[in-house]
Amino acid sequence: MRRLMTAIACCASVVGLLTAPALAAKPRLTGEEKLAKLLEGRAAGEPQSCIFAPNTSQLTVIDKTALVYKSGNTIYVNRPANPKSLDSGDVLVIDRMSHQLCNTDMVNTRSQGSISFYTGSVFLGQFVPYKKVATEG
């Protein structure tokens, strides 16, 4: 009986050690929460059909929410028609003809890795510019 109690106590302490990191981990933010945090202290401007975006490597995917492009002090947010297909683990493949990124451009998503698979298409919406709000003081 004593051995059984010792075995149960050991198992309980091992389970406690294994689950402690999971309990201590911070809760993962949703896409909407990440975007809200990114836009803190900023105000939305007039939506635009196209933006000057010569370097699309600065285009960030917010999972299942939006595409974000930073240009200087301005952050442009594009909420596609089908945001559920956005995954930060995918690579964006954009078929465009100029240095502008427009709501008519075709954006495909592909998996990362040595063998890349088509994972979806994204139909862009308007680009909403967000600029920092001047604080009084």
C-alpha positions as CSV (number, residue, x, y, z in Angstrom):
1,M,0.0,0.0,0.0
2,R,2.9,2.3,0.9
3,R,4.4,1.7,-2.6
4,L,1.2,2.5,-4.3
5,M,0.8,5.8,-2.4
6,T,4.5,6.7,-3.3
7,A,3.9,5.9,-7.0
8,I,0.7,8.0,-7.0
9,A,2.6,10.9,-5.4
10,C,5.4,10.7,-7.9
11,C,3.0,10.6,-10.9
12,A,1.1,13.6,-9.5
13,S,4.4,15.6,-9.2
14,V,5.5,14.7,-12.7
15,V,2.1,15.7,-14.1
16,G,2.4,19.0,-12.2
17,L,5.8,19.6,-13.7
18,L,4.6,18.9,-17.2
19,T,1.5,21.1,-17.1
20,A,3.1,24.1,-15.3
21,P,4.6,25.6,-18.4
22,A,1.3,25.5,-20.2
23,L,-0.4,27.2,-17.3
24,A,2.3,29.9,-17.1
25,A,2.2,30.7,-20.9
26,K,0.6,33.9,-21.9
27,P,-2.7,33.6,-23.7
28,R,-2.3,33.9,-27.5
29,L,-3.8,37.1,-29.0
30,T,-6.4,36.8,-31.7
31,G,-5.8,38.5,-35.1
32,E,-8.2,41.3,-34.1
33,E,-6.4,41.9,-30.8
34,K,-3.0,42.0,-32.6
35,L,-4.3,44.5,-35.1
36,A,-5.8,46.7,-32.3
37,K,-2.5,46.7,-30.4
38,L,-0.7,47.6,-33.6
39,L,-3.1,50.5,-34.2
40,E,-3.1,52.0,-30.7
41,G,-2.7,55.7,-30.8
42,R,-3.5,56.0,-34.5
43,A,-6.5,57.4,-36.4
44,A,-7.9,56.0,-39.6
45,G,-7.8,58.1,-42.8
46,E,-9.8,57.9,-46.0
47,P,-9.7,54.4,-47.6
48,Q,-7.6,54.1,-50.8
49,S,-7.8,51.7,-53.8
50,C,-4.0,51.7,-54.3
51,I,-0.9,52.4,-52.2
52,F,2.7,52.9,-53.3
53,A,4.4,49.7,-52.1
54,P,7.6,49.0,-53.9
55,N,8.8,46.6,-51.2
56,T,6.2,44.0,-50.5
57,S,8.5,42.3,-48.0
58,Q,7.1,44.9,-45.5
59,L,3.7,43.4,-46.0
60,T,2.7,41.6,-42.8
61,V,-0.1,39.1,-42.4
62,I,-2.3,39.3,-39.3
63,D,-3.8,35.8,-39.0
64,K,-7.4,35.5,-40.2
65,T,-7.8,39.3,-40.1
66,A,-5.8,41.7,-42.4
67,L,-2.7,42.6,-44.4
68,V,-0.7,45.4,-43.0
69,Y,1.9,47.5,-44.9
70,K,4.1,50.0,-43.1
71,S,5.3,53.1,-45.0
72,G,7.2,55.6,-43.0
73,N,4.8,56.7,-40.2
74,T,1.8,55.4,-41.9
75,I,0.3,51.9,-41.4
76,Y,-2.0,50.7,-44.2
77,V,-4.6,48.1,-43.3
78,N,-6.3,45.9,-45.9
79,R,-9.1,43.7,-44.8
80,P,-9.6,41.2,-47.6
81,A,-13.0,39.8,-48.5
82,N,-12.0,36.4,-47.2
83,P,-9.7,37.0,-44.2
84,K,-10.1,33.5,-42.8
85,S,-7.6,32.3,-45.5
86,L,-4.9,34.6,-44.1
87,D,-2.1,32.7,-42.3
88,S,1.2,34.2,-41.2
89,G,2.8,30.8,-41.9
90,D,2.0,31.2,-45.7
91,V,3.9,33.1,-48.3
92,L,2.1,35.8,-50.3
93,V,2.5,35.7,-54.1
94,I,1.3,38.9,-55.7
95,D,0.8,39.4,-59.4
96,R,1.1,43.1,-60.1
97,M,2.3,45.4,-62.9
98,S,3.8,48.3,-61.0
99,H,5.1,49.5,-57.6
100,Q,1.6,50.0,-56.5
101,L,-0.4,47.5,-54.5
102,C,-4.1,47.8,-55.5
103,N,-7.4,46.2,-54.4
104,T,-7.5,44.7,-57.9
105,D,-4.2,42.8,-57.6
106,M,-4.4,39.0,-57.3
107,V,-2.8,37.6,-54.2
108,N,-2.3,33.9,-53.8
109,T,-1.0,32.2,-50.7
110,R,1.5,29.3,-50.7
111,S,2.9,27.2,-47.9
112,Q,6.5,27.7,-46.8
113,G,9.1,25.1,-47.3
114,S,11.2,23.5,-50.0
115,I,8.0,22.2,-51.6
116,S,5.5,25.0,-51.7
117,F,1.8,24.3,-52.1
118,Y,-1.0,26.6,-53.1
119,T,-3.1,27.3,-50.0
120,G,-5.6,29.9,-51.2
121,S,-6.4,33.3,-52.8
122,V,-7.0,36.6,-51.2
123,F,-9.3,39.3,-52.7
124,L,-8.0,42.6,-51.4
125,G,-10.3,45.4,-50.1
126,Q,-9.5,49.1,-49.7
127,F,-6.3,50.2,-48.0
128,V,-7.1,52.3,-44.8
129,P,-4.2,54.5,-43.7
130,Y,-3.6,54.9,-40.0
131,K,-1.4,57.8,-38.7
132,K,-0.3,58.6,-35.2
133,V,-2.6,61.0,-33.4
134,A,-0.8,64.1,-32.1
135,T,-0.9,64.2,-28.3
136,E,-1.3,67.5,-26.5
137,G,1.2,68.3,-23.8
